[in-house]
Amino acid sequence: MALLMPSSEAKTVCIRGGHVWTGSDMPAPMPGGVVVIGGRIEGLLSPADVEAASAAADEVFDATGALVMPPLFDGHVHSTSTLLRGTENAFPLELWSYYAINYGRAFTERCVRAAIMLTATEMIRNGIGGYIDHLPQTRFAHTALDAHRATGLRVGFAPFFADLADEDFLGIPLDATAVQRFSLLAPRNVEAVRDSFVDLHTRTRSDDRVRLLLGPNAPQRCSDGLWRLWLQLRDDLDLGSHTHVLETWPQARHIKERWPAGLIDELDRTGLLDARLSIAHAIWLAGEDRERLARRGVTVVHNPMSNLMLGSGRFDVRSALDAGMALALGTDSSNTGGRHDLFEIMRHMVTAQRTPGSDFNRWVKPRDVVRTATEGIRALGPGTGFGSLVEDGPADLLVVDFASHGLATAPVALDALVAHADPRSVKALMVGGDWLLRDGRIEAFDEAAVLQGAAACAADLRLAAQDAAGALAGLHQPYVGWHTSVFGARTCPTCGM
């Protein structure tokens, strides 16, 4: 599949006829248009400017009845999981992860590429212009990087590293021989992690679409030595970081034992808590954690569907907004969070905490949700200029059709977008001046070939995983006993249990 390349002669594209919402600083969408030259926005048009701009353009895109806005951004994804749909999705995280790792160990270069291209297909069709790929299959990092470049999307590429396993520090009484075959194949020693990221940094430092991020699996899964390396690589290579944080109650309990002042305090003490860090989940925050995350500019990625599927808990959105936290939305793994559909995630965010008798004046508003779904791209790094439509800014834009499907009778407004839009509403997606989707057709690569290749790889992975079925089944009884003892009478303060 050919890599998208900018045109040798930058053409002028005029997008006209619709309403434009430039981002959170704009109160409401207004009639107008956008002029794009090459990979940049040349100008934002008032209705009076549209005719002259259209006459001077090389290409005119008719956005009549549509909303032109910044693309959506998916802040937490494991791209290779798109091949695992229809597999186990009815276990808590700590048990589910052994099944996920079992599939992961069977991946090949062909399957990694197929998964990333399939993920991109869904992202593009769903109006998502960029995402963070927290990649477990780090042994195929070069293949993954090449695949990301072929999609045309903006990607925060965060390969895993870790050297501690859940069963070691959570006290799960599993047979060591049985679980050894389900260990992550991510780099486990300091030298291997350093060499891998130095190499990837060399390959990506001039790339304007794929940004390398450090991807510790989770802080508690890293030894003190890996923590020191994490900080060193961040500073030496000037890289951002993306990791899982406080996803489940057993994790929160263990973390309190390892770091009595709490994980957020420890990240702050070691200098890792800053605007270059994005964290997924963060359900089990304590005390002043929210205010500290807000002060440090950390992006927190809310993954509601995955959290509910795994029984991990509910993120307190209202408290996060009140604290001024920088939020993004995520869909996580395809075999926990479902589709990479941020329209679904936006509706969940706006409705989930509207509990009976609560103060409806404090319910989450659609404007908060759309801002979270678009500005989360800040997680790729401070000062990127993404997440809004501005003159001389990146020509990244989404065209949502308000003349079809569930939006046909709605005004062109953010409230209607959150309440009624879905992937069928996506008319076009442009990233860096390139049409990735135009009038229902993916322009960046051969979609039919991607679907065919991904289906074949998914079948291969399911077949390969059958060899471990007995060993996995043997983990259930000791796990259930541990799970019961850990939770006991523990209730979830954020989910009404």
C-alpha positions as CSV (number, residue, x, y, z in Angstrom):
1,M,0.0,0.0,0.0
2,A,1.4,3.3,-1.1
3,L,2.5,5.8,1.5
4,L,0.6,9.1,1.3
5,M,2.9,11.8,0.0
6,P,2.2,15.6,-0.3
7,S,1.6,16.9,-3.8
8,S,4.6,18.4,-5.5
9,E,2.4,21.4,-6.4
10,A,0.2,22.4,-3.5
11,K,-3.4,22.8,-4.8
12,T,-6.0,25.1,-3.4
13,V,-9.2,23.4,-2.0
14,C,-12.3,25.4,-1.1
15,I,-14.8,23.8,1.2
16,R,-18.0,25.7,1.0
17,G,-21.7,25.6,1.6
18,G,-21.8,24.4,5.2
19,H,-21.4,25.6,8.7
20,V,-18.0,25.8,10.4
21,W,-17.1,25.2,14.0
22,T,-13.4,26.1,14.6
23,G,-13.1,24.6,18.1
24,S,-13.8,25.4,21.7
25,D,-13.3,29.2,21.4
26,M,-16.2,29.4,19.0
27,P,-19.6,29.5,20.7
28,A,-21.6,27.8,17.9
29,P,-21.1,26.7,14.3
30,M,-21.6,29.6,11.7
31,P,-22.1,29.5,7.9
32,G,-18.9,29.9,6.0
33,G,-16.1,27.9,4.5
34,V,-12.4,26.9,4.6
35,V,-9.6,27.3,2.1
36,V,-6.8,24.8,2.2
37,I,-3.5,25.1,0.4
38,G,-1.2,22.1,0.7
39,G,-1.2,20.9,4.3
40,R,-2.3,24.2,5.9
41,I,-5.5,26.2,6.4
42,E,-5.1,29.3,4.2
43,G,-8.3,31.0,5.4
44,L,-11.6,30.7,7.2
45,L,-14.4,32.2,5.1
46,S,-17.4,34.2,5.8
47,P,-20.4,33.6,3.5
48,A,-19.5,36.8,1.6
49,D,-16.0,35.4,0.8
50,V,-17.1,32.0,-0.5
51,E,-17.8,32.8,-4.1
52,A,-14.5,34.5,-4.8
53,A,-12.6,31.8,-3.0
54,S,-14.4,29.0,-5.0
55,A,-13.6,30.7,-8.3
56,A,-9.9,30.8,-7.4
57,A,-9.7,27.2,-6.1
58,D,-8.3,24.1,-7.9
59,E,-11.0,22.0,-6.1
60,V,-14.3,22.9,-4.6
61,F,-15.9,20.6,-2.0
62,D,-19.6,21.0,-1.5
63,A,-20.4,20.9,2.2
64,T,-24.0,22.1,1.9
65,G,-26.0,20.9,4.9
66,A,-22.9,19.8,6.7
67,L,-20.7,20.8,9.7
68,V,-17.0,21.4,9.1
69,M,-15.1,20.9,12.3
70,P,-11.8,19.6,13.8
71,P,-11.5,15.8,13.5
72,L,-12.2,13.5,16.5
73,F,-9.2,12.1,18.4
74,D,-9.1,8.7,20.1
75,G,-6.7,9.0,23.0
76,H,-6.2,5.3,24.0
77,V,-6.2,2.4,21.5
78,H,-4.4,-1.0,21.2
79,S,-4.5,-1.3,17.5
80,T,-3.7,-5.0,17.2
81,S,-6.9,-5.8,19.2
82,T,-9.0,-5.2,16.1
83,L,-8.2,-8.7,15.0
84,L,-9.6,-10.1,18.3
85,R,-13.2,-9.1,18.0
86,G,-15.7,-11.7,19.1
87,T,-13.2,-13.2,21.6
88,E,-13.4,-13.1,25.4
89,N,-15.1,-10.0,26.8
90,A,-16.8,-11.2,30.0
91,F,-13.9,-11.2,32.5
92,P,-12.3,-8.6,34.8
93,L,-9.2,-7.0,33.5
94,E,-6.7,-9.2,35.5
95,L,-8.2,-12.4,34.1
96,W,-9.0,-11.1,30.6
97,S,-5.4,-10.0,30.1
98,Y,-4.1,-13.6,30.1
99,Y,-6.4,-14.3,27.1
100,A,-5.3,-11.1,25.4
101,I,-1.7,-12.0,25.9
102,N,-2.2,-15.5,24.5
103,Y,-3.5,-14.1,21.3
104,G,-0.8,-11.5,21.2
105,R,2.0,-14.1,21.3
106,A,0.7,-15.6,18.0
107,F,1.0,-12.3,16.1
108,T,3.2,-12.1,13.0
109,E,4.4,-9.1,11.0
110,R,1.6,-9.7,8.5
111,C,-1.0,-9.7,11.3
112,V,0.4,-6.5,12.9
113,R,0.2,-4.7,9.6
114,A,-3.3,-6.0,8.9
115,A,-4.6,-5.0,12.4
116,I,-3.2,-1.4,12.1
117,M,-4.7,-1.0,8.6
118,L,-8.0,-2.3,9.8
119,T,-7.9,0.1,12.8
120,A,-7.2,2.9,10.4
121,T,-10.2,1.9,8.2
122,E,-12.5,2.2,11.2
123,M,-10.9,5.4,12.5
124,I,-11.3,7.1,9.1
125,R,-14.9,6.0,8.6
126,N,-15.7,7.2,12.1
127,G,-14.3,10.7,11.7
128,I,-11.2,10.1,13.8
129,G,-8.2,11.9,12.4
130,G,-5.7,10.7,15.0
131,Y,-5.2,8.3,17.9
132,I,-2.6,7.0,20.4
133,D,-1.6,3.4,19.7
134,H,-0.4,1.8,22.9
135,L,1.2,-1.2,21.2
136,P,1.9,-4.5,23.0
137,Q,3.5,-6.3,20.1
138,T,6.7,-4.3,20.3
139,R,8.8,-7.0,18.6
140,F,7.1,-5.8,15.4
141,A,7.6,-2.1,16.1
142,H,9.2,-1.4,12.7
143,T,6.3,-3.1,10.9
144,A,3.8,-1.1,12.9
145,L,5.6,2.2,12.2
146,D,5.5,1.5,8.5
147,A,1.8,0.6,8.6
148,H,0.9,3.8,10.5
149,R,2.7,5.9,7.9
150,A,0.6,4.2,5.2
151,T,-2.7,5.3,6.8
152,G,-2.3,9.1,6.6
153,L,-3.6,9.5,10.2
154,R,-1.9,11.3,13.0
155,V,-0.6,8.7,15.4
156,G,1.0,8.8,18.8
157,F,3.0,5.6,18.6
158,A,3.6,4.2,22.1
159,P,5.2,0.8,22.2
160,F,4.9,-1.1,25.5
161,F,7.6,-1.8,28.0
162,A,7.4,-3.5,31.5
163,D,9.3,-5.9,33.6
164,L,6.8,-6.8,36.3
165,A,3.7,-9.0,36.0
166,D,0.3,-8.7,37.7
167,E,0.5,-12.0,39.4
168,D,3.8,-11.0,41.0
169,F,2.6,-7.9,42.8
170,L,-1.2,-8.4,43.1
171,G,-0.8,-11.7,44.9
172,I,-2.9,-13.7,42.5
173,P,-2.2,-17.4,43.5
174,L,-1.6,-18.8,40.0
175,D,0.7,-21.6,39.1
176,A,4.0,-20.1,38.0
177,T,4.5,-22.6,35.2
178,A,1.0,-22.1,33.9
179,V,1.3,-18.3,33.7
180,Q,4.8,-18.2,32.3
181,R,3.5,-18.9,28.8
182,F,1.3,-15.8,29.1
183,S,4.0,-13.3,29.8
184,L,4.1,-10.2,27.7
185,L,6.8,-10.2,25.0
186,A,7.5,-6.5,25.5
187,P,11.2,-5.6,26.3
188,R,11.9,-6.4,29.9
189,N,15.4,-5.1,30.6
190,V,16.8,-1.6,30.6
191,E,19.2,-2.1,27.7
192,A,16.6,-3.5,25.3
193,V,14.1,-0.8,26.1
194,R,16.7,1.9,25.6
195,D,18.0,0.5,22.3
196,S,14.5,0.1,21.0
197,F,13.4,3.7,21.6
198,V,16.7,5.2,20.5
199,D,16.2,3.4,17.2
200,L,12.6,4.4,16.8
201,H,13.4,8.0,17.7
202,T,15.9,8.1,14.8
203,R,13.2,6.7,12.5
204,T,10.5,9.1,13.5
205,R,12.0,12.5,14.5
206,S,11.3,14.1,11.2
207,D,7.8,12.5,10.8
208,D,4.9,15.0,10.9
209,R,2.2,12.3,11.1
210,V,3.6,9.7,13.5
211,R,5.0,10.9,16.9
212,L,6.9,8.5,19.0
213,L,5.8,8.2,22.7
214,L,7.2,6.2,25.5
215,G,4.7,3.5,26.4
216,P,5.2,2.0,29.8
217,N,2.5,-0.6,30.2
218,A,1.7,0.8,33.6
219,P,3.8,2.4,36.3
220,Q,3.3,-0.5,38.8
221,R,4.4,-2.9,36.1
222,C,7.8,-1.2,35.9
223,S,10.7,-1.7,38.3
224,D,12.6,1.3,39.8
225,G,15.2,0.7,37.1
226,L,12.6,1.1,34.3
227,W,11.2,4.2,36.0
228,R,14.7,5.8,35.9
229,L,15.0,4.9,32.2
230,W,11.6,6.2,31.5
231,L,12.6,9.6,32.9
232,Q,16.0,9.5,31.2
233,L,14.5,8.7,27.7
234,R,11.8,11.3,28.1
235,D,14.5,14.0,28.7
236,D,17.2,12.8,26.4
237,L,15.0,12.2,23.4
238,D,12.3,14.8,24.3
239,L,9.5,12.4,24.1
240,G,6.0,12.3,25.6
241,S,4.6,9.3,27.4
242,H,1.4,7.3,27.5
243,T,0.5,4.7,30.1
244,H,-2.3,2.9,32.0
245,V,-3.0,4.4,35.5
246,L,-5.2,3.2,38.3
247,E,-7.5,1.1,36.2
248,T,-8.9,-1.3,38.8
249,W,-9.4,-1.5,42.5
250,P,-6.8,-4.3,43.0
251,Q,-4.2,-2.1,41.3
252,A,-5.1,0.9,43.5
253,R,-4.8,-1.3,46.6
254,H,-1.4,-2.6,45.6
255,I,-0.1,0.8,44.6
256,K,-0.9,2.1,48.0
257,E,1.3,-0.6,49.5
258,R,4.2,0.3,47.1
259,W,3.8,4.0,47.3
260,P,1.9,5.0,50.5
261,A,1.5,8.6,49.3
262,G,-0.1,7.4,46.1
263,L,0.9,6.9,42.5
264,I,0.1,10.4,41.3
265,D,2.3,11.7,44.1
266,E,5.1,9.3,43.1
267,L,4.9,10.4,39.4
268,D,5.1,14.0,40.5
269,R,8.0,13.4,42.9
270,T,10.0,11.7,40.2
271,G,9.3,14.5,37.7
272,L,7.1,12.4,35.3
273,L,3.9,14.3,35.9
274,D,3.8,17.0,33.3
275,A,2.1,18.1,30.0
276,R,4.1,15.5,28.1
277,L,2.2,12.7,29.9
278,S,-1.1,11.2,29.0
279,I,-2.7,8.5,31.2
280,A,-5.6,6.1,30.4
281,H,-8.4,5.2,32.8
282,A,-7.4,6.9,36.1
283,I,-10.7,5.6,37.7
284,W,-9.3,5.2,41.2
285,L,-8.0,8.6,41.9
286,A,-7.7,9.7,45.5
287,G,-7.6,12.9,47.5
288,E,-6.1,15.8,45.6
289,D,-5.1,13.7,42.6
290,R,-7.5,15.5,40.2
291,E,-6.3,18.9,41.1
292,R,-2.6,17.9,40.8
293,L,-3.2,16.3,37.4
294,A,-4.9,19.5,36.3
295,R,-2.0,21.7,37.6
296,R,0.6,19.6,35.8
297,G,-1.3,19.6,32.5
298,V,-1.6,15.8,32.2
299,T,-4.1,14.5,29.7
300,V,-6.4,11.9,31.2
301,V,-8.1,9.6,28.7
302,H,-11.6,8.5,29.6
303,N,-12.5,5.0,28.3
304,P,-16.1,4.4,29.5
305,M,-17.1,1.4,27.4
306,S,-14.0,-0.6,28.1
307,N,-14.1,0.2,31.8
308,L,-17.7,-1.0,32.0
309,M,-17.0,-4.1,29.9
310,L,-14.2,-5.2,32.3
311,G,-16.0,-4.2,35.5
312,S,-13.2,-1.8,36.4
313,G,-15.4,1.1,37.6
314,R,-16.7,4.4,36.5
315,F,-14.5,7.5,35.9
316,D,-16.0,10.6,37.7
317,V,-16.3,12.9,34.8
318,R,-18.0,15.8,36.7
319,S,-15.2,15.9,39.3
320,A,-12.6,15.8,36.6
321,L,-14.2,18.8,34.7
322,D,-14.6,20.7,38.0
323,A,-10.9,20.2,38.7
324,G,-10.0,21.6,35.3
325,M,-8.4,18.3,34.1
326,A,-7.4,18.0,30.5
327,L,-9.5,15.2,29.2
328,A,-9.5,13.0,26.1
329,L,-11.8,10.1,25.0
330,G,-10.6,6.6,24.2
331,T,-12.0,3.3,22.9
332,D,-9.3,1.1,24.2
333,S,-9.1,-2.5,22.9
334,S,-11.6,-3.7,20.4
335,N,-12.3,-6.8,22.5
336,T,-13.3,-4.7,25.5
337,G,-14.4,-1.3,24.3
338,G,-16.2,-2.4,21.2
339,R,-16.1,-0.3,18.1
340,H,-13.7,2.6,17.7
341,D,-16.7,4.9,17.7
342,L,-16.3,8.2,19.5
343,F,-19.9,9.2,18.7
344,E,-20.9,6.3,21.0
345,I,-18.3,7.4,23.6
346,M,-19.5,11.0,23.5
347,R,-23.1,10.0,24.2
348,H,-21.9,7.9,27.1
349,M,-19.9,10.7,28.5
350,V,-22.8,13.2,28.3
351,T,-25.4,10.8,29.9
352,A,-23.6,8.4,32.3
353,Q,-23.8,10.5,35.4
354,R,-27.2,12.0,35.0
355,T,-28.4,10.1,38.1
356,P,-31.9,10.5,39.5
357,G,-32.2,13.5,41.7
358,S,-28.8,14.9,40.8
359,D,-28.4,18.7,40.1
360,F,-29.2,18.9,36.4
361,N,-27.5,22.2,36.2
362,R,-24.3,20.4,36.8
363,W,-24.9,17.6,34.2
364,V,-22.1,17.3,31.6
365,K,-23.0,19.5,28.6
366,P,-22.5,18.6,24.9
367,R,-19.9,21.4,24.5
368,D,-17.7,19.8,27.2
369,V,-18.0,16.5,25.4
370,V,-17.1,17.8,21.9
371,R,-14.2,19.7,23.3
372,T,-12.9,16.5,25.0
373,A,-13.4,14.5,21.8
374,T,-11.4,17.0,19.6
375,E,-8.8,18.7,21.9
376,G,-7.5,15.4,23.3
377,I,-5.0,15.5,20.4
378,R,-2.9,17.6,22.8
379,A,-1.7,14.3,24.1
380,L,0.6,14.1,21.1
381,G,2.6,16.9,22.6
382,P,2.3,20.5,23.7
383,G,2.1,23.1,21.0
384,T,1.1,20.9,18.2
385,G,-1.6,23.3,16.9
386,F,-4.0,20.4,16.4
387,G,-7.6,20.3,17.7
388,S,-8.9,23.5,16.1
389,L,-9.3,25.1,12.7
390,V,-7.1,28.2,12.6
391,E,-5.5,30.1,9.8
392,D,-2.0,28.7,9.0
393,G,-2.9,25.7,11.2
394,P,-2.8,22.1,10.1
395,A,-5.4,21.3,7.4
396,D,-7.1,18.6,9.6
397,L,-10.9,18.7,9.3
398,L,-14.0,16.6,9.6
399,V,-17.2,17.0,7.5
400,V,-20.3,15.8,9.3
401,D,-23.4,15.5,7.1
402,F,-26.5,16.9,8.7
403,A,-28.7,16.1,5.7
404,S,-28.8,12.4,6.2
405,H,-29.6,9.6,8.7
406,G,-30.3,10.7,12.3
407,L,-29.3,14.4,11.8
408,A,-31.7,15.2,8.9
409,T,-34.2,17.2,11.0
410,A,-31.6,18.7,13.4
411,P,-30.1,22.1,13.4
412,V,-26.4,22.3,12.7
413,A,-25.4,22.5,16.3
414,L,-23.1,20.7,18.8
415,D,-26.0,19.5,20.9
416,A,-27.4,17.6,17.9
417,L,-24.0,16.3,17.0
418,V,-23.5,14.6,20.4
419,A,-27.1,13.4,20.7
420,H,-27.7,12.0,17.1
421,A,-24.5,11.7,15.0
422,D,-23.0,8.3,14.3
423,P,-20.3,7.0,11.8
424,R,-22.9,7.1,9.0
425,S,-22.9,10.9,9.4
426,V,-19.2,11.2,8.4
427,K,-19.0,12.7,4.9
428,A,-15.3,13.5,4.6
429,L,-12.1,13.5,6.6
430,M,-9.0,15.5,5.7
431,V,-5.6,15.2,7.5
432,G,-2.7,17.4,6.6
433,G,-4.5,18.6,3.5
434,D,-5.0,15.0,2.2
435,W,-8.5,13.6,1.8
436,L,-8.5,10.3,3.7
437,L,-12.3,9.9,3.2
438,R,-14.3,11.7,0.6
439,D,-18.0,11.2,-0.2
440,G,-18.0,7.8,1.5
441,R,-14.8,6.4,-0.1
442,I,-11.5,5.9,1.6
443,E,-8.9,7.6,-0.5
444,A,-5.8,6.7,1.5
445,F,-5.5,2.9,0.7
446,D,-7.4,-0.1,-0.7
447,E,-10.1,-0.7,1.9
448,A,-11.3,-4.0,0.4
449,A,-7.8,-5.5,0.5
450,V,-7.5,-4.4,4.1
451,L,-10.7,-6.1,5.2
452,Q,-9.8,-9.3,3.4
453,G,-6.3,-9.5,4.8
454,A,-7.5,-8.7,8.4
455,A,-10.2,-11.4,8.3
456,A,-7.6,-14.1,7.3
457,C,-5.2,-13.0,10.1
458,A,-8.0,-13.0,12.7
459,A,-8.9,-16.6,11.8
460,D,-5.2,-17.6,12.1
461,L,-5.0,-16.0,15.6
462,R,-8.1,-17.7,16.9
463,L,-6.8,-21.0,15.6
464,A,-3.4,-20.6,17.2
465,A,-4.9,-19.6,20.6
466,Q,-6.8,-22.9,20.9
467,D,-3.6,-24.6,22.1
468,A,-3.7,-22.8,25.4
469,A,-7.4,-23.2,26.1
470,G,-6.9,-25.8,28.8
471,A,-4.2,-23.8,30.5
472,L,-6.3,-20.7,30.5
473,A,-9.3,-22.5,31.9
474,G,-7.1,-23.8,34.7
475,L,-6.5,-20.2,35.9
476,H,-10.2,-19.5,36.6
477,Q,-10.6,-21.3,39.9
478,P,-7.7,-19.8,41.8
479,Y,-8.4,-16.4,40.2
480,V,-12.0,-16.5,41.4
481,G,-10.9,-17.2,45.0
482,W,-8.4,-14.3,44.8
483,H,-11.0,-12.0,43.3
484,T,-13.5,-12.7,46.0
485,S,-11.1,-12.2,48.8
486,V,-9.7,-8.9,47.4
487,F,-13.1,-7.3,46.9
488,G,-15.0,-8.8,49.9
489,A,-17.4,-6.1,51.0
490,R,-15.5,-3.4,48.9
491,T,-18.0,-1.2,47.1
492,C,-17.3,1.1,44.1
493,P,-17.7,4.7,45.2
494,T,-18.2,5.9,41.6
495,C,-20.6,3.3,40.2
496,G,-23.3,2.7,42.8
497,M,-22.4,-0.9,43.7
